Amino acid sequence: MTSLHTALLQSSGRPGDVAHNLRVLEDAARAAAAQGAGLLTAPEMFLTGYAIGADVPKLAEPADGPSADAVAKIAADHGLAIAYGFPERDGDTVYNAVQLIDARGERLATYRKTHLFGCFEREWFTPGDRPVVQAELGGLRIGLMICYDVEFPENVRAHALAGTDLLLVPTAQMHPFQFVAESLVPVRAFENQMYLAYVNRTGPEGEFEFVGLSTLVGPDGVARARAGRGEELVCAAVDPAFLAASRETNPYLSDRRPELYGSLV
């Protein structure tokens, strides 16, 4: 099984301007493909911007809406899969969602954020109710999650038990919580024996200051790629052979004693 070169787009685009953000995504897809990437991941709410307030319901689209078609064309044109954050409309309900589209332009999976952060998100979104959403890509089992979700160890462990190899986490991680990107995310990857791509927004937006620091971390807890604080595209390999060897030697999952954990739920 070959490695999956994975690109992380650290950008906030232009809040409220879907057309502009699609152009940014296409430029990133072109650059990522030129570097040999088979997968590009963009941040939480990338298509519309995050701090857009009352524009959330106005800009929300179905998972198979026109923006999904535009992303599918970008993916097919440049021959790589794309995961991106967007506000998903389902009837009168709006979710904070991430969608994965493959290199042929086929929609593989859509995940709705299960743990909403703060008053802003609770005002505009309904929480999802499926903690584990996965798809197969390049021989790997890809899991989807969004931002605050990764800070709940139960969420990530559920993915580990379901066999997730690479967990994609589009995020809108803000000051002063940069320790999540710097410290918590590597621990999550190590304790659950998976690759984890944490892909952030950057710079000021409304009342928020996004800290960047997007990273792809291996199952050994070591960053394979780490962005700074500004707009950036970074790329690193997800190596199935290394993942298998790491799982063989790390006993965390095999040494679990579930019979002791009933009080957790």
C-alpha positions in Angstrom: 0.0 0.0 0.0 1.5 3.4 -1.0 1.6 6.5 1.1 -1.1 9.1 0.8 0.5 12.5 0.4 -1.8 14.9 2.3 -2.0 18.7 1.9 -3.3 21.0 4.6 -4.7 24.4 3.4 -4.3 26.9 6.3 -6.4 29.9 5.2 -9.5 31.9 6.2 -10.3 32.8 2.7 -12.6 35.8 2.5 -15.5 35.6 5.0 -18.9 35.8 3.3 -17.5 35.3 -0.2 -18.1 31.8 -1.4 -16.9 32.4 -5.0 -13.6 33.8 -3.7 -13.1 30.9 -1.4 -13.7 28.4 -4.2 -10.9 30.2 -6.2 -8.6 29.9 -3.2 -9.4 26.2 -2.9 -8.8 25.7 -6.6 -5.4 27.4 -6.4 -4.5 25.2 -3.4 -5.6 22.1 -5.2 -3.4 23.0 -8.2 -0.4 23.6 -5.9 -1.1 20.4 -3.8 -1.4 18.3 -6.9 1.9 19.7 -8.2 3.5 18.4 -5.0 2.0 15.0 -5.5 -0.8 15.2 -3.0 -3.7 12.9 -3.2 -5.8 14.6 -0.6 -6.3 18.3 0.3 -8.0 19.4 3.5 -9.4 22.9 4.1 -10.4 24.4 7.5 -13.8 24.5 9.3 -16.4 26.6 7.5 -13.9 27.4 4.8 -16.4 27.9 2.0 -18.3 30.7 3.8 -16.1 32.0 6.6 -16.6 31.2 10.2 -17.6 34.5 12.0 -20.4 35.4 9.6 -23.3 35.6 12.1 -26.7 36.0 10.5 -25.2 35.0 7.1 -24.8 31.4 8.3 -28.4 30.4 7.3 -28.3 32.5 4.2 -25.1 30.9 2.9 -25.8 27.3 4.1 -26.3 24.8 1.3 -27.3 21.1 1.0 -24.5 18.6 0.9 -25.2 18.1 -2.8 -25.7 21.8 -3.6 -23.9 24.1 -6.1 -20.8 24.6 -3.9 -20.4 20.8 -3.6 -20.6 20.6 -7.4 -18.0 23.3 -7.7 -15.6 21.4 -5.3 -16.3 18.2 -7.1 -15.1 19.8 -10.3 -12.0 21.1 -8.7 -11.2 17.7 -7.3 -11.7 16.0 -10.6 -9.8 18.6 -12.6 -6.8 18.3 -10.4 -7.0 14.6 -9.6 -7.1 14.7 -5.8 -9.6 14.3 -3.0 -10.8 17.3 -1.1 -12.2 17.7 2.4 -13.7 21.1 3.2 -15.8 22.7 5.9 -19.2 24.4 5.1 -22.6 25.2 6.7 -24.9 22.4 5.6 -28.6 23.0 5.2 -31.0 20.1 5.6 -34.5 21.5 5.3 -34.8 24.2 8.1 -31.8 22.8 10.0 -28.2 24.0 9.6 -25.2 22.0 10.6 -21.5 22.8 10.9 -20.3 20.2 8.4 -17.3 18.8 6.6 -17.5 16.9 3.3 -15.0 14.6 1.6 -15.0 14.3 -2.2 -12.8 11.9 -4.1 -10.5 12.6 -7.0 -13.3 11.6 -9.5 -15.6 14.2 -8.0 -17.7 11.7 -6.1 -19.0 12.6 -2.6 -17.7 10.0 -0.2 -18.9 11.3 3.3 -20.4 14.2 5.1 -20.0 14.7 8.9 -21.9 17.1 11.1 -20.1 18.6 14.1 -21.3 16.8 17.3 -19.8 19.1 19.9 -20.7 22.8 19.3 -18.3 25.4 20.8 -19.6 28.5 22.6 -22.6 30.7 22.2 -21.9 31.6 18.6 -22.1 28.0 17.3 -25.0 27.1 19.5 -27.0 30.0 18.2 -26.6 29.1 14.5 -26.1 25.4 14.3 -27.7 22.1 15.4 -25.3 19.5 16.7 -24.9 16.3 14.7 -25.6 12.9 16.2 -23.2 10.5 14.4 -19.8 10.5 16.2 -18.0 8.3 13.7 -18.2 9.0 9.9 -15.7 7.3 7.7 -14.8 6.6 4.0 -12.2 4.6 2.2 -9.6 6.5 0.2 -6.4 5.2 -1.3 -6.6 2.0 0.8 -6.9 4.0 4.0 -9.9 4.4 6.3 -10.5 8.2 6.6 -12.4 9.6 9.6 -14.0 13.0 9.8 -14.3 15.3 12.7 -14.5 19.1 13.3 -12.5 21.3 15.7 -13.9 21.0 19.3 -14.8 17.4 18.7 -11.2 16.3 18.9 -10.9 17.7 22.4 -13.2 14.9 23.7 -11.1 11.8 24.1 -14.1 9.5 23.7 -14.7 10.9 20.2 -11.3 10.1 18.9 -11.2 6.7 20.7 -14.4 5.8 19.0 -12.7 6.4 15.7 -9.7 4.3 16.8 -11.9 1.4 17.7 -13.7 1.7 14.3 -10.4 1.4 12.5 -9.8 5.0 11.4 -6.3 5.4 9.9 -6.3 9.1 9.1 -8.5 11.5 11.0 -9.2 14.8 9.3 -10.1 17.6 11.6 -10.9 20.9 9.9 -10.9 23.5 12.7 -11.4 27.2 13.6 -9.0 27.1 16.6 -8.6 30.5 18.2 -6.4 32.4 20.7 -5.7 31.5 23.6 -6.2 27.8 22.9 -3.2 27.2 20.7 -2.1 24.4 23.2 -4.7 22.2 21.5 -2.7 22.3 18.2 0.7 22.2 19.9 0.1 19.6 22.6 -3.3 17.9 22.6 -3.5 16.9 18.9 -0.1 15.0 19.0 -1.3 13.1 22.1 -4.6 12.2 20.5 -2.7 10.7 17.5 -0.4 8.8 19.8 -2.9 7.4 22.2 -5.2 6.3 19.4 -2.6 5.1 17.0 -3.6 7.0 13.9 -2.5 9.9 11.7 -4.3 13.1 12.5 -4.6 16.2 10.2 -5.6 19.3 12.1 -6.3 22.1 9.6 -6.9 25.6 11.0 -8.0 29.1 9.9 -5.7 32.0 10.5 -5.7 35.7 11.5 -8.5 37.9 12.8 -12.1 37.3 11.9 -14.9 39.1 13.7 -14.3 38.7 17.4 -11.9 35.8 16.9 -8.2 35.5 16.3 -7.4 32.2 14.7 -3.9 30.9 15.5 -3.0 28.7 12.5 -0.5 26.0 13.6 -2.1 23.4 11.3 -0.4 20.0 11.6 -0.3 16.5 10.3 0.8 14.2 13.2 1.8 10.5 13.0 0.9 7.7 15.4 4.2 8.3 17.2 2.9 11.8 18.2 5.5 13.5 15.9 4.4 16.2 13.5 5.1 15.4 9.9 4.2 18.9 8.9 3.4 22.1 10.9 2.3 25.4 9.5 3.1 28.8 11.2 0.6 31.5 11.9 -0.2 32.8 8.4 -1.7 31.6 5.1 0.2 28.4 4.2 -0.1 25.1 2.3 1.9 22.3 3.9 2.1 18.6 2.8 3.3 15.4 4.3 2.9 11.7 3.7 0.5 9.3 5.6 2.5 6.0 5.5 0.4 2.8 6.0 3.5 0.7 6.6 4.6 3.0 9.4 1.1 3.0 10.8 0.9 -0.8 10.9 4.3 -1.1 12.5 3.4 1.5 15.1 0.2 -0.3 16.0 2.1 -3.5 16.3 4.4 -2.1 19.0 2.1 0.3 20.8 -0.2 -1.5 23.3 -2.7 1.2 24.2 -5.6 -0.3 22.3 -4.9 -3.9 23.0 -4.3 -3.2 26.7 -7.7 -1.5 27.2 -10.0 -3.0 29.9 -13.5 -1.9 28.8 -15.1 -3.7 31.7 -13.7 -1.0 34.0 -15.0 2.0 32.0 -18.7 1.7 32.4 -18.9 4.7 34.7 -17.6 6.9 31.9 -21.0 6.8 30.3 
